[in-house]
Amino acid sequence: MNNVKAIFEPQSIVLIGSSRIREKVGMASPQLFGNVTYNVKRFFKKKAYVLDVDGYGGYKDLKRLPEIPDLAVVMLPPELSVTQAEKCARLGVKALVMITGGYKEHQRANLLKIRETYGTRILGPNTIMGVVNTANGLNTTFEIDLMPEKGNIAVVSQSGGVGACLLDWACFYDVGISKFAFVGDKIDVNDVDLLRYLGKDRQTRVICLYMEGVKNGREFIEVAREIVKKKPILVLKGGITHESAKRAKSHTASIAGSDQVFDAAFRKAGIIRVENVEELMDMAIALSKQPPMLGDNVAIVSNVGGPAIMAADAVERNGLRLARLSEKTKEEIETLYPGVDATNPIDIIADAKAGRYRKVLELVLADKNVNGALIINMLKSTFFEPKDAKAIPRIASKYRNKPVVDVPVGGEDFEKIHGVLGRSRIPLYNLPEKAAKALRALRAYSVMRERR
């Protein structure tokens, strides 16, 4: 595992590419080499060396490096990549990230032979963008200046395209990331290796996987079952239909298998399965910021009626229940605000400001019949202002065993509230349905831990 650790936490790395070679069809190019070099030099906090096989810049030979690097990032056409990989392994490099794809069977076999002979761990080939570690600034992507915020969500993607989508999402919405790995063909380092590493990683609280297939299913389940006792695992599975499964096999050399088998395996392992990229990130954000929900009972507090009804429907559709507030809680709310009907979902009326939200939310969360809360705060058609939203995390922080999610419905309203609460411990969603699914994930994880 030390060599797997070197993929994310190297003390030094070498970037191997060409300022001249450009594949007719393929990723290897001066642009790829230059962009990755730029990102590593800008963000990486340890030592980085550059080796141009054409001798136009940096070092010309591995043996001339001042030290043996822990990690090599190889960005050449397949045959040249294999040659450089063997040189690195022979020298004592602990791990390799093989960016480019298009490997033939004999080239794959040669990479495996290198692994077996020298013990060097290999991520890829066909990783496309390699790895990101926000703790030490390691960033082998070729998207100039693209670096997510530091956080506690780890993402492992078998697809470069899906991974890029998730990375873009994280950067756009300021989602805190700990580690990012584009695994590609998984010729050596696989989901099990990465789960073991991330399971022990102190910066990681939630693990997200996009996978098209797995070769060692039994071991995967056993490792995942141990990890979910401490950290939730979310999986988005590609290749669930017959035709897409065939495509997955050619895409990343994946063994896709029956979707029913995967579904049963995920349940056995305690993994939460999601349906799409948006759901993966929505649930990951909730699990990274809020505690597991210890019961099914949800209270809804809203300054508008219609969205509150939609939220109630979404809560029920996701297998949760509307909490029955105690008579004491209802009486206290209605005494404070005579115009409010404190039946759940609670419409605290469009003129509600920070003070009303603060008092009602505190009474609701203090109610023993409530396990979690879904808050709606629209700006348009109400007197609510973005600064009023600061009351929500202040009250939620007093009830650390009851998750709270917030819904500024819409587009512009969401953006304005996100500007105030985006870096807080409160997950934000632009639709009630997304918030209800997030609460479902928090409840599902709680149930899974209870069964372990």
C-alpha positions in Angstrom: 0.0 0.0 0.0 3.0 2.3 0.4 3.4 2.3 -3.4 -0.3 3.1 -3.8 0.1 6.0 -1.4 2.9 7.3 -3.6 0.3 7.9 -6.3 -1.3 10.6 -4.1 1.4 11.6 -1.6 4.7 11.5 -3.5 7.6 13.5 -2.0 8.8 14.1 -5.6 7.5 13.4 -9.1 8.8 13.4 -12.7 6.7 14.3 -15.7 7.6 12.4 -18.8 6.5 13.6 -22.2 7.5 15.2 -25.5 7.4 18.7 -26.7 7.4 17.4 -30.3 5.5 14.1 -30.6 1.8 14.4 -31.5 -0.3 11.3 -32.1 -2.5 11.4 -35.2 -5.3 10.0 -33.0 -4.6 9.9 -29.3 -3.9 12.1 -26.3 -0.1 12.3 -26.5 0.8 15.8 -27.6 2.9 18.8 -26.7 -0.2 20.5 -25.4 -1.0 17.7 -23.0 2.6 17.6 -21.8 2.8 21.4 -21.4 -0.6 21.8 -19.6 0.1 19.0 -17.1 3.6 20.5 -16.4 2.0 23.9 -15.9 -0.5 22.6 -13.3 2.0 20.6 -11.4 4.5 23.5 -11.2 1.7 25.8 -10.1 0.0 23.7 -7.5 2.3 20.9 -6.3 4.0 21.7 -3.0 6.8 19.1 -3.2 9.6 18.6 -5.8 8.7 18.1 -9.5 11.1 17.3 -12.4 10.4 17.4 -16.1 11.8 15.0 -18.6 11.4 15.8 -22.3 12.3 12.7 -24.3 13.2 14.9 -27.2 15.6 17.0 -25.1 14.0 20.4 -25.7 13.6 21.2 -22.0 14.1 19.9 -18.5 16.0 16.7 -18.0 17.0 14.4 -20.9 17.5 11.2 -19.0 16.1 9.7 -15.8 19.5 8.9 -14.5 20.4 12.6 -14.4 17.6 13.5 -11.9 18.9 14.7 -8.6 16.9 11.9 -6.8 14.7 8.9 -7.6 11.2 10.3 -7.6 8.3 8.5 -5.9 6.0 9.0 -8.8 6.3 9.2 -12.6 3.5 10.7 -14.8 3.9 9.3 -18.3 2.3 11.2 -21.3 3.6 9.4 -24.4 2.2 7.1 -27.1 1.8 3.5 -25.9 5.1 2.0 -27.0 7.2 4.9 -25.8 5.2 5.0 -22.5 6.0 1.3 -21.9 9.7 1.9 -22.5 9.8 4.9 -20.1 7.7 2.9 -17.5 10.3 0.1 -17.5 13.1 2.6 -17.1 11.3 4.2 -14.1 10.6 0.9 -12.5 14.2 -0.3 -12.9 15.4 2.9 -11.3 13.2 2.4 -8.2 10.2 4.7 -8.9 7.3 3.5 -6.6 4.3 4.3 -8.8 3.4 5.3 -12.4 0.4 7.3 -13.7 -0.1 6.3 -17.3 -2.1 9.1 -18.9 -2.6 8.1 -22.5 -4.6 5.2 -23.9 -4.8 3.1 -27.0 -2.7 0.2 -25.7 -2.6 -3.1 -27.6 -2.6 -6.4 -25.8 1.1 -7.0 -25.9 1.7 -3.5 -24.5 -0.7 -4.2 -21.6 1.2 -7.5 -21.0 4.5 -5.6 -20.9 3.1 -3.2 -18.3 2.0 -6.1 -16.2 5.4 -7.7 -16.5 6.9 -4.4 -15.2 4.6 -4.5 -12.3 5.4 -8.1 -11.4 9.2 -7.7 -11.9 9.7 -4.4 -10.0 6.7 -4.0 -7.7 6.0 -0.6 -9.2 2.2 0.2 -9.0 0.5 1.4 -12.1 -2.5 3.6 -12.4 -4.1 3.3 -15.8 -3.3 3.3 -18.7 -5.9 5.6 -20.2 -6.4 7.6 -17.0 -6.7 10.7 -19.2 -6.2 13.1 -16.3 -4.5 11.1 -13.6 -4.9 12.3 -10.0 -5.6 15.3 -7.8 -4.7 15.7 -4.1 -5.9 19.0 -2.8 -3.8 18.6 0.4 -0.4 18.7 -1.3 -1.5 20.4 -4.6 -0.8 17.4 -6.8 -2.7 18.0 -10.0 -1.9 16.0 -13.2 -5.0 17.2 -15.1 -4.4 19.1 -18.3 -7.1 21.7 -17.7 -5.2 24.8 -17.0 -5.8 26.3 -13.5 -8.5 23.8 -12.7 -8.2 23.0 -9.0 -11.1 22.1 -6.7 -11.5 23.4 -3.2 -10.0 21.5 -0.3 -12.6 19.2 1.3 -13.4 15.7 2.4 -15.0 14.1 -0.6 -12.9 11.6 -2.6 -13.9 10.7 -6.2 -12.7 7.7 -8.2 -13.8 7.5 -11.8 -13.2 4.8 -14.3 -14.1 7.2 -17.1 -12.1 10.3 -18.0 -15.2 12.0 -19.3 -17.4 11.3 -16.3 -14.6 12.2 -14.0 -14.1 15.5 -15.8 -17.8 16.2 -15.4 -17.6 15.6 -11.7 -14.4 17.7 -11.4 -16.1 20.5 -13.3 -19.1 20.2 -11.0 -17.0 20.3 -7.9 -15.1 23.4 -9.1 -18.2 25.3 -10.2 -20.1 24.7 -6.9 -17.1 24.9 -4.6 -17.5 21.3 -3.5 -14.7 20.4 -1.2 -12.6 17.5 -2.6 -9.9 15.5 -0.8 -8.7 13.2 -3.6 -9.6 12.6 -7.3 -8.5 9.6 -9.3 -9.1 8.8 -13.0 -8.3 5.1 -13.1 -8.8 4.3 -16.7 -8.2 0.6 -17.7 -7.3 -0.5 -14.2 -4.6 -2.8 -15.4 -3.0 -2.8 -11.9 -4.3 -0.4 -9.3 -8.0 -1.0 -9.1 -11.1 0.0 -7.0 -10.1 -2.3 -4.1 -6.6 -0.7 -3.9 -8.1 2.8 -3.9 -10.8 1.9 -1.4 -8.2 0.6 1.0 -6.1 3.8 0.6 -9.1 6.2 0.9 -10.5 4.2 3.8 -7.5 5.2 5.8 -7.1 8.7 4.4 -7.7 11.3 7.1 -8.8 14.0 4.6 -11.5 11.8 3.2 -15.0 11.5 4.8 -17.1 10.3 1.8 -16.0 8.1 -1.1 -17.6 8.4 -4.6 -17.1 5.9 -7.3 -18.0 5.8 -11.0 -17.4 2.3 -12.3 -18.2 0.4 -15.5 -17.1 -2.9 -14.1 -15.0 -4.7 -11.5 -12.7 -7.8 -11.9 -12.5 -8.9 -8.2 -16.0 -8.5 -7.0 -15.8 -10.6 -3.8 -12.8 -8.7 -2.5 -14.4 -5.4 -3.4 -17.5 -6.3 -1.3 -15.4 -7.4 1.7 -13.3 -4.2 1.7 -16.3 -1.9 1.1 -18.2 -3.5 4.0 -15.4 -2.6 6.4 -15.0 0.9 5.1 -18.7 1.8 5.3 -18.6 1.3 9.1 -16.6 4.6 9.2 -17.2 6.3 5.8 -20.1 6.2 3.3 -19.5 4.9 -0.2 -21.6 6.1 -3.1 -21.5 4.4 -6.5 -22.7 5.5 -9.9 -22.6 2.4 -12.2 -22.3 2.7 -16.0 -23.0 0.0 -18.5 -26.3 -1.2 -17.0 -28.0 -2.0 -20.3 -26.8 -4.7 -22.7 -25.6 -2.3 -25.4 -23.9 0.1 -23.0 -22.2 -2.8 -21.2 -20.7 -3.9 -24.6 -19.4 -0.3 -25.1 -18.0 -0.2 -21.6 -15.9 -3.3 -22.4 -14.2 -1.5 -25.3 -14.1 1.8 -23.5 -12.0 0.9 -20.5 -11.4 -2.8 -20.9 -14.1 -3.4 -18.3 -15.9 -6.5 -17.2 -19.4 -5.1 -16.8 -21.5 -8.1 -15.7 -25.2 -8.2 -14.8 -26.7 -5.1 -13.3 -28.8 -7.2 -10.9 -25.6 -8.8 -9.6 -24.0 -5.4 -9.1 -27.1 -4.1 -7.3 -27.2 -7.1 -4.9 -23.4 -6.7 -4.3 -23.8 -3.0 -3.5 -26.5 -3.7 -1.0 -24.5 -6.5 0.6 -21.5 -4.2 0.9 -23.6 -1.3 2.4 -22.9 0.9 -0.6 -25.4 3.6 -1.6 -26.2 3.5 -5.3 -27.1 6.6 -7.2 -28.7 7.1 -10.7 -26.7 10.0 -12.2 -23.9 12.4 -11.8 -26.0 15.1 -10.2 -27.4 12.7 -7.6 -23.9 11.5 -6.8 -22.6 14.9 -6.0 -25.8 16.0 -4.2 -25.7 13.0 -1.9 -22.0 13.3 -1.4 -22.3 16.9 -0.3 -25.0 15.9 2.3 -22.9 13.0 3.7 -19.8 15.2 3.9 -21.5 18.0 5.8 -24.3 16.5 7.9 -24.7 13.6 10.4 -26.5 10.4 9.5 -30.3 10.7 10.1 -31.3 8.5 13.0 -34.9 8.1 12.0 -37.4 8.6 9.1 -39.2 11.7 10.4 -38.6 15.0 8.5 -39.9 18.4 9.3 -40.3 21.0 6.6 -40.0 24.7 7.3 -40.8 27.0 4.4 -41.7 30.6 3.6 -43.8 29.6 0.6 -46.7 27.1 0.4 -46.4 25.4 -3.0 -42.7 24.3 -2.8 -43.4 23.1 0.8 -46.1 20.7 -0.6 -43.7 19.6 -3.3 -41.1 18.9 -0.6 -43.7 16.9 1.4 -44.4 14.7 -1.7 -40.7 14.2 -2.3 -40.1 13.2 1.3 -42.7 10.5 1.1 -41.6 9.3 -2.4 -38.1 8.8 -1.0 -39.3 6.4 1.7 -39.2 9.0 4.6 -42.1 10.4 6.6 -43.4 13.8 7.6 -42.7 14.2 11.3 -45.7 14.6 13.6 -44.8 17.6 15.7 -45.7 17.4 19.4 -48.6 19.5 20.5 -46.2 21.5 22.6 -44.1 22.5 19.6 -47.1 23.4 17.5 -48.6 25.5 20.3 -45.3 27.4 20.9 -45.0 28.2 17.2 -48.6 29.3 16.8 -48.4 31.4 20.0 -45.3 33.2 18.7 -46.8 33.6 15.2 -50.6 33.6 15.3 -50.8 33.6 11.5 -48.8 30.4 11.1 -50.4 26.9 11.0 -47.7 24.7 12.6 -48.8 21.6 10.9 -45.9 19.9 9.0 -45.0 21.1 6.4 -44.9 24.4 8.2 -45.5 27.5 6.0 -44.1 30.4 8.1 -45.4 32.9 5.5 -43.7 35.0 2.9 -42.7 37.8 5.2 -40.5 35.6 7.4 -37.1 36.9 8.0 -34.1 35.6 10.0 -35.7 35.9 13.4 -38.8 33.8 12.5 -36.7 31.1 10.8 -34.4 31.0 13.8 -37.1 30.5 16.4 -39.2 28.1 14.4 -36.2 26.0 13.3 -35.0 25.8 16.9 -38.4 24.6 18.2 -38.7 22.1 15.4 -35.2 20.6 15.9 -35.8 20.4 19.6 -38.8 18.2 19.1 -38.1 14.6 19.9 -40.4 13.5 17.0 -38.1 15.2 14.4 -35.0 13.4 13.0 -34.1 16.0 10.3 -35.2 19.2 8.7 -35.7 20.4 5.1 -35.7 24.2 4.9 -37.1 26.2 2.0 -36.2 29.9 1.7 -37.2 31.6 -1.6 -36.3 35.2 -2.3 -38.7 36.1 -5.1 -42.3 36.7 -3.9 -41.0 36.9 -0.3 -39.3 39.4 2.1 -36.5 37.0 2.7 -33.0 38.3 2.0 -29.7 36.4 1.5 -28.3 37.6 4.7 -31.2 36.1 6.6 -29.9 32.7 5.7 -27.1 33.0 8.2 -29.6 32.1 10.9 -29.9 28.5 9.6 -26.4 27.1 10.3 -26.3 28.9 13.6 -29.4 27.0 14.9 -28.4 23.7 13.1 -25.1 23.7 14.9 -26.9 23.2 18.2 -28.4 19.9 17.1 -25.5 18.0 15.6 -27.4 14.7 15.5 -30.2 16.0 13.3 -29.3 16.8 9.7 -30.5 20.0 8.1 -30.7 20.7 4.3 -31.6 24.0 2.7 -33.5 24.7 -0.6 -33.3 28.1 -2.2 -35.6 27.1 -5.0 -34.7 28.1 -8.5 -31.6 29.5 -10.3 -30.9 33.1 -9.3 -32.2 32.6 -5.7 -30.0 29.5 -5.3 -27.0 31.4 -6.5 -27.6 34.3 -4.0 -28.1 32.0 -1.0 -25.1 29.9 -2.2 -23.0 33.0 -1.9 -23.9 33.2 1.8 -24.1 29.5 2.8 -22.0 27.8 0.2 -19.0 27.3 2.5 -21.1 26.5 5.6 -22.1 23.0 6.9 -25.5 23.3 5.4 -26.0 21.5 2.0 -27.9 23.5 -0.6 -30.2 22.3 -3.3 -32.2 24.2 -5.9 -35.2 21.8 -5.9 -37.0 20.1 -3.0 -36.7 16.7 -4.7 -32.9 16.9 -4.6 -33.0 17.8 -0.9 -35.3 14.9 -0.1 -32.9 12.5 -1.9 -30.0 13.9 0.1 -32.0 13.2 3.4 -32.7 9.7 2.0 -28.9 9.1 1.7 -28.3 10.3 5.2 -31.0 8.0 6.5 -29.7 5.1 4.4 -26.2 5.5 5.7 -27.5 5.5 9.3 -29.4 2.2 8.7 -26.3 0.6 7.1 -24.2 1.5 10.1 -26.8 0.1 12.5 -26.7 -3.2 10.7 -22.9 -3.5 10.7 
